[in-house]
Amino acid sequence: MPRYTGPLLTRPDADALLRARDAGAREWIGSLDLGRSTGTAMLAPEQWTWNGAAYPYPGRLKDRTIHYWDGDEFAAVSRYAGSLIKLVPTDWGVPTFEIDGIKMLPTSKASPLDDARRKVALVEPRGKVVLDTCGGLGYFAACCLDAGVARIRSFEKNEDVLWLRTINPWSPDPDAPEAGGRLELTHGDVSKAIIEIADASVDAILHDPPRFGIAGELYSQAFYNELARVIRRGGRLFHYTGSPNALTSGRDVPKEVVKRLQAAGFKAEPALDGVFGVRR
């Protein structure tokens, strides 16, 4: 999919543009790519110009929503195809995303990119071949690239999440020069694709599946056996589980994950908000 290169507006951004215009300013300096860079918008009474393209001033935008220029208006970065998938701003600049209102990435204590960086550090990706099972917005992949990974193979099942990645400026672009051809992003279901990955062909694994109730197959003994098959001995794994309430869910998911990973051939223990393992 082609990458979006136009401005991204939140309601505070739009309000700031309008205040500057109404105050008689001829330019506004700020970020219209969710904090990745700062630029200058040239202001005229009926339109404003950003990176050489002219746009109308937006109407009243929605709260907790990122808007992009779709050619006719500033529309919400969201899609509905059985589930509502939406890119959501955070206080950190780096966005998260939601599916049917459920936040997919932790954002309360750190930006989702900084949170990903702590988890990626556990598998020590420098110079390694890494399997990223559920790519999401690509923050694991971005951190691996920054850390000097040799190659990272990333799968994402949901086509709409892949579309969010083309708009989110914090999501890594496999074709960008800085990626250096090291990121292979595949639209596919890793629970099916993994059977075609060769034995002991990866050095580390990052596994960030949806909740157990949505994607139970990615928590199964059969899938963990496949993870153990494709990773070399001594290879490191981080498996995000979150902290589901055992009292309300009726199960202790992190404990179950540790038990199944151990049965598959990993030495496993709780770490951060998931499970860390080393292939025995």
C-alpha positions as semicolon CSV with decimal commas, in nm:
position;residue;x (nm);y (nm);z (nm)
1;M;0,000;0,000;0,000
2;P;0,129;0,354;-0,073
3;R;0,224;0,566;0,229
4;Y;0,019;0,873;0,321
5;T;0,228;1,191;0,323
6;G;-0,027;1,462;0,400
7;P;-0,103;1,635;0,731
8;L;-0,256;1,458;1,028
9;L;-0,487;1,663;1,246
10;T;-0,622;1,614;1,595
11;R;-0,878;1,850;1,740
12;P;-0,614;2,050;1,934
13;D;-0,410;2,089;1,613
14;A;-0,710;2,218;1,422
15;D;-0,802;2,457;1,702
16;A;-0,445;2,593;1,705
17;L;-0,453;2,657;1,330
18;L;-0,783;2,842;1,357
19;R;-0,669;3,051;1,654
20;A;-0,357;3,154;1,465
21;R;-0,558;3,251;1,157
22;D;-0,815;3,443;1,361
23;A;-0,535;3,629;1,538
24;G;-0,408;3,749;1,200
25;A;-0,097;3,531;1,188
26;R;0,041;3,444;0,846
27;E;0,205;3,123;0,959
28;W;0,177;2,854;1,224
29;I;0,469;2,642;1,341
30;G;0,403;2,299;1,484
31;S;0,378;1,927;1,409
32;L;0,122;1,775;1,177
33;D;0,274;1,427;1,177
34;L;0,202;1,329;1,539
35;G;0,524;1,474;1,675
36;R;0,777;1,320;1,436
37;S;0,877;1,660;1,297
38;T;0,800;2,031;1,311
39;G;0,709;2,246;1,014
40;T;0,542;2,569;0,907
41;A;0,188;2,609;0,776
42;M;0,124;2,923;0,571
43;L;-0,213;3,075;0,663
44;A;-0,455;3,256;0,433
45;P;-0,813;3,355;0,515
46;E;-0,979;3,063;0,333
47;Q;-0,708;2,796;0,321
48;W;-0,369;2,696;0,458
49;T;-0,065;2,544;0,291
50;W;0,154;2,263;0,423
51;N;0,449;2,113;0,233
52;G;0,336;2,282;-0,087
53;A;-0,027;2,160;-0,080
54;A;-0,331;2,372;0,008
55;Y;-0,610;2,256;0,239
56;P;-0,937;2,407;0,364
57;Y;-0,966;2,480;0,733
58;P;-1,133;2,184;0,903
59;G;-1,465;2,200;1,076
60;R;-1,505;2,083;1,433
61;L;-1,308;1,760;1,460
62;K;-1,375;1,466;1,689
63;D;-1,199;1,420;2,022
64;R;-0,958;1,124;2,062
65;T;-0,935;1,098;1,685
66;I;-0,665;1,144;1,422
67;H;-0,782;1,289;1,090
68;Y;-0,621;1,267;0,747
69;W;-0,695;1,440;0,416
70;D;-0,887;1,193;0,199
71;G;-0,903;1,427;-0,101
72;D;-1,235;1,582;-0,002
73;E;-1,220;1,641;0,374
74;F;-1,032;1,565;0,692
75;A;-1,167;1,222;0,777
76;A;-1,111;1,002;1,082
77;V;-0,834;0,742;1,046
78;S;-1,074;0,454;1,103
79;R;-1,241;0,173;0,912
80;Y;-1,532;-0,055;0,979
81;A;-1,540;-0,406;0,832
82;G;-1,708;-0,616;1,098
83;S;-1,501;-0,435;1,363
84;L;-1,423;-0,066;1,405
85;I;-1,047;-0,017;1,378
86;K;-0,920;0,328;1,466
87;L;-0,586;0,507;1,506
88;V;-0,597;0,693;1,839
89;P;-0,379;0,982;1,961
90;T;-0,192;0,961;2,291
91;D;-0,028;1,212;2,521
92;W;0,307;1,084;2,393
93;G;0,253;1,171;2,026
94;V;0,303;0,810;1,916
95;P;-0,050;0,674;1,855
96;T;-0,212;0,352;1,963
97;F;-0,504;0,179;1,792
98;E;-0,836;0,041;1,903
99;I;-1,058;-0,240;1,781
100;D;-1,422;-0,188;1,880
101;G;-1,309;0,057;2,147
102;I;-1,054;-0,181;2,305
103;K;-0,706;-0,030;2,323
104;M;-0,449;-0,261;2,168
105;L;-0,132;-0,109;2,316
106;P;-0,045;0,009;2,669
107;T;-0,011;0,389;2,690
108;S;-0,074;0,486;3,053
109;K;0,289;0,495;3,173
110;A;0,493;0,541;2,855
111;S;0,451;0,589;2,483
112;P;0,368;0,266;2,300
113;L;0,701;0,294;2,118
114;D;0,900;0,324;2,442
115;D;0,699;0,033;2,585
116;A;0,788;-0,173;2,277
117;R;1,155;-0,077;2,313
118;R;1,173;-0,226;2,665
119;K;1,026;-0,554;2,544
120;V;1,242;-0,574;2,232
121;A;1,553;-0,523;2,446
122;L;1,480;-0,857;2,617
123;V;1,547;-1,049;2,293
124;E;1,863;-0,851;2,209
125;P;1,792;-0,815;1,834
126;R;2,122;-0,668;1,714
127;G;2,261;-0,878;1,430
128;K;1,982;-1,136;1,463
129;V;1,702;-1,276;1,249
130;V;1,375;-1,200;1,431
131;L;1,023;-1,335;1,384
132;D;0,753;-1,077;1,468
133;T;0,434;-1,282;1,477
134;C;0,163;-1,013;1,503
135;G;0,301;-0,690;1,363
136;G;0,024;-0,445;1,457
137;L;0,142;-0,088;1,404
138;G;0,498;-0,212;1,368
139;Y;0,652;-0,073;1,686
140;F;0,837;-0,397;1,765
141;A;0,978;-0,389;1,413
142;A;1,075;-0,022;1,442
143;C;1,265;-0,089;1,764
144;C;1,440;-0,389;1,612
145;L;1,551;-0,181;1,313
146;D;1,682;0,091;1,544
147;A;1,867;-0,174;1,747
148;G;2,051;-0,310;1,443
149;V;1,854;-0,625;1,362
150;A;1,991;-0,821;1,068
151;R;1,643;-0,912;0,939
152;I;1,292;-0,911;1,081
153;R;1,003;-1,104;0,933
154;S;0,670;-0,958;1,043
155;F;0,317;-1,092;0,991
156;E;-0,010;-0,900;1,022
157;K;-0,343;-1,073;0,960
158;N;-0,574;-0,769;0,955
159;E;-0,574;-0,570;0,631
160;D;-0,720;-0,263;0,804
161;V;-0,434;-0,259;1,054
162;L;-0,194;-0,262;0,757
163;W;-0,384;0,039;0,622
164;L;-0,338;0,219;0,956
165;R;0,036;0,158;0,919
166;T;0,043;0,344;0,586
167;I;-0,099;0,654;0,756
168;N;0,083;0,636;1,090
169;P;0,419;0,815;1,052
170;W;0,561;0,616;1,345
171;S;0,505;0,281;1,170
172;P;0,816;0,161;0,986
173;D;0,808;0,152;0,607
174;P;0,966;-0,168;0,468
175;D;1,063;0,024;0,153
176;A;1,226;0,319;0,331
177;P;1,605;0,359;0,290
178;E;1,658;0,340;0,666
179;A;1,499;-0,006;0,672
180;G;1,769;-0,119;0,430
181;G;1,558;-0,412;0,310
182;R;1,574;-0,569;0,656
183;L;1,197;-0,563;0,723
184;E;0,975;-0,815;0,545
185;L;0,608;-0,737;0,617
186;T;0,357;-1,005;0,516
187;H;-0,022;-0,982;0,512
188;G;-0,100;-1,321;0,655
189;D;-0,203;-1,535;0,951
190;V;0,109;-1,647;1,132
191;S;-0,073;-1,943;1,287
192;K;-0,096;-2,087;0,934
193;A;0,218;-1,941;0,778
194;I;0,453;-2,064;1,047
195;I;0,446;-2,422;0,917
196;E;0,642;-2,299;0,613
197;I;0,919;-2,139;0,821
198;A;1,229;-2,358;0,835
199;D;1,351;-2,529;1,152
200;A;1,590;-2,324;1,369
201;S;1,588;-2,041;1,114
202;V;1,526;-1,748;1,350
203;D;1,732;-1,620;1,643
204;A;1,455;-1,448;1,839
205;I;1,076;-1,418;1,850
206;L;0,844;-1,133;1,946
207;H;0,488;-1,258;2,001
208;D;0,221;-0,993;2,066
209;P;-0,111;-1,168;1,993
210;P;-0,461;-1,028;2,043
211;R;-0,642;-1,126;2,363
212;F;-0,691;-1,498;2,426
213;G;-1,067;-1,467;2,367
214;I;-1,005;-1,327;2,018
215;A;-0,713;-1,541;1,899
216;G;-0,692;-1,852;2,118
217;E;-0,501;-2,038;1,848
218;L;-0,201;-1,812;1,912
219;Y;-0,191;-1,934;2,275
220;S;-0,223;-2,303;2,191
221;Q;0,027;-2,577;2,265
222;A;0,041;-2,656;1,893
223;F;0,145;-2,300;1,808
224;Y;0,404;-2,285;2,086
225;N;0,549;-2,610;1,954
226;E;0,591;-2,439;1,617
227;L;0,764;-2,140;1,782
228;A;1,004;-2,383;1,948
229;R;1,070;-2,553;1,614
230;V;1,159;-2,238;1,418
231;I;1,386;-2,078;1,681
232;R;1,742;-2,193;1,735
233;R;1,854;-2,332;2,071
234;G;1,941;-2,047;2,305
235;G;1,712;-1,815;2,111
236;R;1,510;-1,559;2,308
237;L;1,135;-1,500;2,304
238;F;0,908;-1,232;2,450
239;H;0,535;-1,310;2,461
240;Y;0,301;-1,025;2,553
241;T;0,005;-1,138;2,763
242;G;-0,103;-0,826;2,947
243;S;-0,249;-0,870;3,293
244;P;-0,601;-1,011;3,247
245;N;-0,800;-1,033;3,569
246;A;-0,803;-1,400;3,669
247;L;-1,108;-1,346;3,890
248;T;-1,325;-1,211;3,608
249;S;-1,178;-1,418;3,323
250;G;-1,169;-1,742;3,520
251;R;-0,814;-1,820;3,408
252;D;-0,455;-1,714;3,474
253;V;-0,334;-1,657;3,118
254;P;0,032;-1,571;3,198
255;K;0,063;-1,885;3,412
256;E;-0,090;-2,097;3,135
257;V;0,150;-1,944;2,881
258;V;0,453;-2,024;3,098
259;K;0,336;-2,384;3,137
260;R;0,279;-2,436;2,764
261;L;0,604;-2,270;2,660
262;Q;0,792;-2,492;2,904
263;A;0,622;-2,795;2,754
264;A;0,728;-2,677;2,408
265;G;1,094;-2,659;2,509
266;F;1,146;-2,311;2,649
267;K;1,273;-2,202;2,986
268;A;1,001;-1,948;3,060
269;E;0,914;-1,701;3,333
270;P;0,699;-1,387;3,376
271;A;0,864;-1,064;3,263
272;L;0,727;-0,710;3,226
273;D;0,363;-0,757;3,116
274;G;0,423;-1,092;2,952
275;V;0,650;-1,396;2,948
276;F;1,019;-1,422;2,859
277;G;1,158;-1,748;2,731
278;V;1,483;-1,904;2,614
279;R;1,483;-2,211;2,390
280;R;1,647;-2,502;2,570
